[in-house]
Structures are given as structure tokens and as C-alpha cells.
Amino acid sequence: MRTLGCFLGLFLVGFGCIAAFTYPAWLLLHPHFSFPFHRIGERIGMLALLVGLSVVARPLGLIDRASFGFGVARRPFTQEALLGLALGIATMAALVCVMSAVGLLNFSRAAHVTFGGCIKLLFAGALSAVAVAFIEETFLRGALFTGIERESGGTAAVIGTSLIYSATHFFASYKIAPDQVTAGSGVTLVLGTLHLFADPSSIADAFLCLFAVGMVLGTIRRTTGNIAACIGLHAGWVWVMLVVHELSAPQRGAAGGFLLSRFDGFVGWLVLAWTIPMGIGLRRLYINRSGINHRG
């Protein structure tokens, strides 16, 4: 598959950019912001993928808005994205309530957050969530999905993009403490990331959970024919997760602690179990909405 090969090549370029540019970027940003080293590396990787995509898009025939998942007028696209955002927030908030009810999350640190701090957290989380969702969905469920679908069909596109979506969440995820950052930390970050894949059992729950989420988004992309709903859902989920990460701590020592992944203390077997019925419900919703929109 030519398209998949080109995109895998872009990921290799992204790794190279992470290794080369994360440390210089950290030197510029760290005195002014508290961004973790691995988070800076992640954003550099995303930027490299976007630049690379602009280079390979035309040779792959990805030359119009529809190829990138934007093949619908601005107003309905925005409406669908906002609906997806609301659904994403609602479904993830419901899951957080379940996790809290069974003692898997401790929100004691939220008591120390001021009103102003809460507003700042919500605003920063929203910006980050929208940016991540827009970039990832344009790249994966937009361009890559279109390329694979043209070559191998819709089912291959859903599965292929879901596998890559899951795998990319482990890129630049190896954590390096600020006082341990050196000029070679960019390379260490890449090698640490690759080391995670050398022990599949340590990330199996998170990988399968993220794969299931990717399948949900891929199925909705195939159903609607664009990425509006995917951007909204993705942003809603990420927004809630970012806020929860700042306000709570995972309770891995709880009776059901095994349901939380060792990867990030959130995605894992419980989220996987939640994603399956949620995905079925969302799929039915968007099948019905596509029928209504088509008749309209």
C-alpha cells in the first residue's frame, strides 16, 4: 500500500525531528513554561508530520478538501463538530464519574485549585484538545484514511488508521525529569519510546483501548464521509482527560486498580469496556444522522 508506506516514512522523519529539535525547543520554552520535555517532543513530532504531509499530499493525489476529510460546507461541518464535542464531553465525563464512584480516581488535589486556576485549566485544556484533535484527525482520519480507502477499501482504512492512531499515542511518551534533561535527551526520548514496544504486555491494555477508540472514530468517519464529528468527539474526550489529569490522581492500589493502565493511569481495561457500547451507540446515531442529512 503506497499511501501507508509514505505515511510510515513520515513517522520516521517525525522521530528524527523529535531527536534533533526537542532539546533546543526545551531550552527556549522551559524558562517560561512548565511544559514537560516529552510533551514538547510530541508537539514537534506532530508539526513534522504536518509539514511532511504537505510534501507528500500531491504525489498521493490528496489535493482537495474532501481528501483531507473536509468535504462539506463550513456551517454543517461546524455544527457536526460542535455536536461531536458535546457528545465527547458527555461520554467522557460519564466515564470519569464511574471511575470516581468505584474509587479509581482521587480528586483531593482539586480542593487546592482556585477559581481562576480552574478557568485557566479549562481554557488551556480546550485549546490543547482542539489542536490535538484537529491535527490528528486531519492526518489520520482525513488524508491517511482517504489514501488507504482508495487503494484497499473502507474496512482497511478503518483498521489501518486505528492501528496507527493507537501506536502514535506512545510516541514521545517516555518521561524525562527536568533536572535530567541533557543535550542528548531528544535521542533518549525516542529510544525510550521505542523501548515501550519491546515489552508489549506493559502497554497491551492501553494499546487495545486506543485501538478501539480509533475504530469508533474510523467508523464514524466512514459513515459521515468527513472528519467533523471525529474532530468534535476527539476534542471532547481529550479536554475532559486533560482536566481530570490535573485535578485527580489514579488509585492503582484500589481493588480495581488493574483496570487502569500503567501507561497513563487512565486508558485501560475499564475504558475499553466503556468504549465498546459507547461506540455502538455513536455508530447508530451517526448512521441515523447521515440518513437524515442525506434526505435533507
N, C-alpha and C positions, 0 to 999 in steps of 0.2 A: 504494500500500500504506500504509494508515493507520498501522499499527504502526511500520513502518520510518521514516515521516515523523516520528512522535513521538520516536523514539529519536535520529534525526539532530538534532532540535531540542534534545534533552538534551545532545548533544555540543557544540552551540553555547553552551549555558548553561555547560557544563564549561569551555570555552575562556575565557568571561568570568570565571569564578571563578578560573581559573589566573592570568589577567592582574591581577585585583584583589587576590587574597589571598596569592599566593606570597611576595611581599616581606615583608609583615607576619609571616607564619609563619616565614620565614627569620630575621628579626630575633629571634624568640622562641627558635628551635631552634639556630641556628648557634653561639651561645656555649657550648652544652652538648653538641652532637652534630656530627659531621662530615658530615652529610647534604649531598649536592650540591644546588645550587639547583634544577636541573631535576628531581631526584628528588622534592623537596618539592612542586614544581608538579604532578608526575604523581600523587602521592597526593591532593592537593587536588582534581584533576580526577576521580579515582575516587570520592572522597567526594561530590562534587557530583552525579555520575551516580547514586549510590545514593540520595541524598536526592530527586533528580528522579524516579527510578524509583518511589519510594513515593508520589509525587504522581500519576503517570500510570497506575499499575498498575490501579486500579479502573475508570477510564473505558475501559481497553483490555480489560477482562474478565480480568485477571491477578489473581485473587482467592484462589487456593488454593495449597497446597504443590506440587501437580502442575504448575501453571502456571510455577513457578519451577524446575522440574526435581527436586523433592524428593518425588515421588510414590511413595515406597517406604518401608517400615518402617525405623526407625533402625538396627537391628542389621545387616540385609543391606546397607543404604546404607553403613554404616561399613566393613563387610567389603570391599565393592567398591571403596571409596575407598582402603583400605589396599593392596589388590591393585594398583590403578592406580598408587599411589605407588611400590610396589616395581618395577613394570614401567617406570615413568618413570625411576627412578633407574638401573635396569639398562641400559635402551636408551640413555640419555644418557651414562652412564659408558662404555659400549662405544664410542660415537662419539668421546668425548674421547680414549680410548686410540688410536683410529685416527688422529685429528688429531695426537696426540703422536708416534706412530710415523712419520708422514710429515713431521715437522718443522714443523708449523704452530703448535704451542704450545710455549712455553719455560717450564718450571716452576722456573727458577733462584731466583725470589723466594720459593718455598715453603721453601727452606732457612733462611730468616730468621724463620720463624713458629714461635713456641714452642708447646708442647703446650697450655698454657692458651689461647693465642691461637687455636689450631686449634679447640678446643672452643667458644670464643666465636663463632668464624666459622661453625661448623656450626649452632649454636643460633640465631644471628641469621638465618642463611640459611634455616633451616627455618621460622621464624616469618614471615619476609617471603614465602617461597614459598607457604606455606599461605594467607596473607592475600590475596596477588595471585590465586592460583588460585580461591579461594572467591568473591572479588568479581567477577572477570572471567567465571567460568563461570555464576554466578547471573545476571549481567546479560545475557550473550550467549547461551550455550547453554541458559540457563534461560528468562528472560522473553522476550527478543527471538526466540529460536528458536520458542517456543510461539506467539507472536503471528503470525509470518510463516507458520508451518506451518498455522495455522488459516485464514489468508487465501489462501495460494498453494501449499500443499503442502510435503512434506518436502524435496524436492530444492531448492526455492527457499530453504528455511530453512537448509540446509547451506551452500549457496553464499553466500547473503546474509550470514550470520553470519561466514563465513570471510573475506569481503572486509572487513567492519568490524573483525574481530579483527586482521587484518594491518595495516590503516590505523591503528588505535589505538596500535600499538606505536611509532609515530613521533611521537605526541603528546607534547609537553613533553620531547622528546629533545634539543633544541638546548642545547648546554652553555655555561654562563657561569661563568668562573672566580670564586672567592670575592672576590678583590680588585677585580673589575669589576662586582660587584652594586650596583645603584642602585635608587632608588625606582621607576624605570620598567622594571626588568628583567623584571617579570611580563609586560608587553606585548611586550618584546623576545623573551621566551621563546616566546610564541605566534606572533609573526611569523616567528621563526627556524624554528619547527616547520613552518609553512605553506610556507616557502621550500623545504624539502626536497621537497615535492610539485611544485614548479616545475621541478625537474630530475629527472624520473623515472629516467633512466639511472643516477643515483648511488645509488638505493635499489632498483633492479629486482630484484637477486638476493635481497636481504633480504625485499622485499615478497612475491615469489613463494614463498620458503621459508616465511614465516609464513602465507601463504595455504594452502600445502599442509598445514601443521600444523593450521590451522583446519579444513580439510577432514577430516583424520583425527579430530579431536575431534568435529566435527559429525556425522560418520558413526557414531561410537560412541554419541553422544547419541541419534541416531535409532534405532539398533539396540537400545539398552538401555532407552530411554524415560525416562531420568533422567540427572542430571549427576554421579553418584557417581564413576564411572570417570574422567570428564573432570577432575574436581577432583583426583583422585589422580595421574593422568598429568601434568597441567599442573604440579602442585606438585613432582613428582619431577624433571621437566625443569628447572624454574626453580631448584630447590635446587642441583642439580649445576652449572648455569651460573653461579649467583651465587658459589659456592665457587671454581670454575675461574677466573672473572674476577679474584678476589682473589689467587689463587696463581700465575697464569701471565700471560704476555704473548703476544699474537698475533704471528706471524712473517710479516708481509706481504711481506717481502723474500725469502722462501723460494721455491723453484722452483714450488711450488703455491700461492703466496700469493694468487693471483687467486680461489682457492676460498673465501677469507674475505671477508666483506662489508666495505665501507668504513664501513658504518653502525655496527657494534659490534665488528667483528673476529671474529665468531663465526658467526652465521647467514649463510648464503650458498649458493653452488652445491653445496658438499660436503654441507651439512646437508640441502639439498633432495634431493640424490641418495640420502641415507640415509633421509629421511622417507618416500619413496615405497614401498620394500619393507617398511619398518617398519610403515607404515600398513596395507598389505595384510595383513601378519601379524596385527596387532592387530584388524583388522576380522574376520578369520576366527575369531580367538579369542573375540571378544565375540558373534559370531553363534552359535558353539557354546555359549557360556555362557548366552546368552539362551534357547536351546532347552532346556538342562538345567534352568535356573531355572523356565522355564515348565512343564515336565513335573513339576518338584518341587512 
